[in-house]
Amino acid sequence: DVDEARHAPAPPKLSHLARAATMQNDAGEKVDLYIPRKCSYTNRLITAKDHASVQINVGKVDENGLYNGEYSTYAICGFLRNKGKSDMAINVLATRDGYLETVLNLPPVSATS
């Protein structure tokens, strides 16, 4: 019995990449380890190494100023933050989505765009 265990072929070892490629959730569905985000303003990919990027949730409020449980998420890449343009980008995005009215003079967003 001991000799058989010693001479039994070892199970094949999966490389690190092969294990990552076969990741599954509890339901048995294959899932990705990393899904990259895109900057909400520039549409640049935010890579895993972009440690200067931020993601901000802006809450929606009713006419009394009370949070209603809904929010919009904005991802800002480190490139914009490095250039000092993230405040402007958030203002543009928030104006486009109807959070701000008097900060920027932007053309109204049409229903088709």
HELIX and SHEET records of a PDB file:
HELIX    1   1 VAL A    2  HIS A    7  1                                   6    
HELIX    2   2 HIS A   16  ALA A   21  1                                   6    
HELIX    3   3 GLY A   78  LYS A   83  1                                   6    
HELIX    4   4 SER A   86  ARG A   96  1                                  11    
SHEET    1   A 2 ARG A  37  LYS A  38  0                                        
SHEET    2   A 2 LEU A  45  ILE A  46 -1                                        
SHEET    1   B 2 VAL A  54  VAL A  61  0                                        
SHEET    2   B 2 TYR A  67  ILE A  76 -1                                        
END                                                                             
